Amino acid sequence: MQRKSILFLHGFASSSQGIKGRFLRDRFAAVAQVDFHGLDFNPTPRDFEYTTITGMINRLRQVVLERDLKDVRLVGSSLGSLVGLHYAHRFGEVVKMLLLAPVLRYPVGEWNGEQYRRWQEAGTAPTFHHAFETDVPLRYDFHADGLRYQTPIPPPVPTVIVHGQEDEVVPIAGSREYADAFPDRVELIEVDSDHRLNDQLSLIWERARGFLLS
């Protein structure tokens, strides 16, 4: 029997060592014929400074090729969901996706035009990184590259979304619109939670086990 590869893709300014990443790693460790991989897209502050969405997609591709991963199933958290969607669309080789409070398109309305102009002129902007627990500079290249990902792409594989109704970081409206647009490929599970979904770990594990491994 071919082993299944589960890859956890963390969100923006985060790491695979967050609550959800560690929880899934521990649970999948007890499942036969499954290899769990938690990717760190920015293991150091310097890596984060140069982060772009395209770079994250390319890093995921590098890991899949270097480790010769087969039967790939992705768990994307927040921005990691956008990375996973575009990876699966571009390269294939993905069987299913579980997306947690997903970013489905690059958001351009977070700041006003003046803030973006100052970011571009300065070259970097201080950004709080949850894993490093401090502000880290982020280059304007992140925004310039992100503009390429403003339009949601169709789900390339069967997809389950878990999204909190009280999410103020990535509002659930985007997931509702996405599920309505692609009802044959997307199942949306709405929960009474915020963006972190840390109080929904049992549900996340239930869907990870029941959907990703089926």
N, C-alpha and C positions, 0 to 999 in steps of 0.2 A: 504494500500500500504506500502510495506517494505521500510524503509528509507535507502538511499544510504550513504555509508561511504567513504569520500574522505580523503586520508592520504597524506600529503606532507612530502617528505623525503629530507632534505637539503643535500648539498654537504659537501665536506671535509673542516674542519676548518671554518664552517659557522653556521647558526642557522635558525630556522623557522621564525625568525623575520626579515629576509632579505627582499629585495624589492619584489621578486616573492612570497615568503610565505605570506607576509602581503597583497599583491594584491589579491591573490587567496582567502585568508580568507575573505576579504571584499566582494568579488564578490559572493562567495558561501553563505555568510550570508543571502543574499536576495533570495536564491533559496529554494523553499519548498521541504520538504522530503529529505533534504541533511544535513548530519553532517560533518563538516570539522574539521580535526585534523592536527595540525602542530606539528610534533615530534621534540624534541630537543635531539639529541644523546649525546651532551656534554654541559649540562647547566652550568657547572663550569669549570675553568681551570684544576682542579684536574680530573674531568671526562674525559676531552680531553686527558690528559696525558696518560690515560690507554685505549684510544680508540683502537678498532680493528674492522675489518669488521664483523667478526663473532659476536662480542659483539653488533654491531649495528643491525644485523639480529635478535639476541635474544631479544634485547630491543623492536624491532617492534613486535615480537611475544608476548611479555609480554603485550604491550599496547592493541593489538587486543583481547587477552584473558581477560584482566582485564576489559575492556570496553564492552566486548561481542559484538564486531563490526561484522556486517553482510553486505553482498553485497559490498565488499571492492573494491575500485578502487584506484590505486596508482599514484601519481605524483612524479617522481624521478628527482632530479636535480644533475647532475654531479655524484659524488660518490653515492649519494642516489639512483641512477638508478641501480647500481650494487647490492646494498642492496635489492632493490625491486625485481629485477629479481631472485636473489637467494632465497629470502623469498617465492615468488610465486612458484618457482620450488620445494622448500622443503616442504612447508606447504599447498599449494593450497589456496583456499578460496579467491582468487583474481579474479576479473572479467575482468578488463582491466588495461592497464598501459599507461601513458603519460610520456615519458622520455625527459628531457631537457638537451641538450649537454651531453649525457650520457657517463660515464665511463662503458665500457662493459667488461673489464677485468682489473686485477690489473697491472699497468704499472711498469715494473722493469727497464726500461732504463733511468729513470730520473737522476740517479746519476751513477758514475763509481764505480767499486768495492772497491776502497780505501775509498770512502765516506761511503759506507755501512759498511765497516770494522770499521771505526772510530765511527760510530753510535752504532754499536754493542758493542764496547769496552766501550764507555761512558755510554751506557744504555739508554740515551735520546738524542734528537736533538732539538734545538730551532726551532719552527715552527710558522710562523705568523698566528694568528687566526683572521679572519675578524670581527667576532662578538665582541671579546674582544679587538680588535685593538692593540694587542701587541704580542710579541713572547711568546709562551707557550711551555714547554718541551713536547715532544712526545716520548713515549717509543719505543724501537726497536721491541717490540712485535707487533706493527702495521705492520711492514714490514714482520716479520716472519709469521704472520698470513695471510697477503695479498698474499703470495706466493701460497696459496691454491686456489686462485681465478684468475689464469693467463689465463685460457681458457674460452672464451665466451660460455655461455650455450644457448640452443635454447629458444626462447621466449615461456613461458608456456601459455600465453594468448595473445589475440589481442593487438598489441602495436603500438603506434604512437610516432615517434621520431621527435623532432624539434632541428635542429643543425645549428649553424652558420658557414658559409663558411670561415670566418676569425678567427675561433677559434684556438688560438695558445696554449691553455692549454690542451685541448682534441681535437686533430685534427679530422675533419669530416670524414676522410678516414675510420676510424673504423666503423662509422655508415653506411657508404655506403656499406662496405663489409657485414655488418650484414643484412642490408635490402636486398641485392642481394642474400644472402644465405637463407633467410626466407621470400620470397616475398608474401607468403600466409598469414603471420601473422604480418608483419612489414610494416608500411608506413613511409617513410622518407620525411620530409618536410625541404628542404634546404632554409636558409634565409641569407640575407646579414647582418651578425652580428658577434659579438665576443662570447666568452664563457659565458658571463653574461646574454646575451639575454634580457637585461633590456629595449631595444628599440623594443622588440617584444611582449610586454604584451598583446596587443589587439589580436594578432594572437594566443598567448598561451591561452587566455580566450576563444576564438572562438573554439579552438580544445578541451579544457577542457569541455566546455559546450556541444558541438556538438558530441564529441566522447565518453567521459567518462559517460555522462548521458543518452546516447541513449540505 
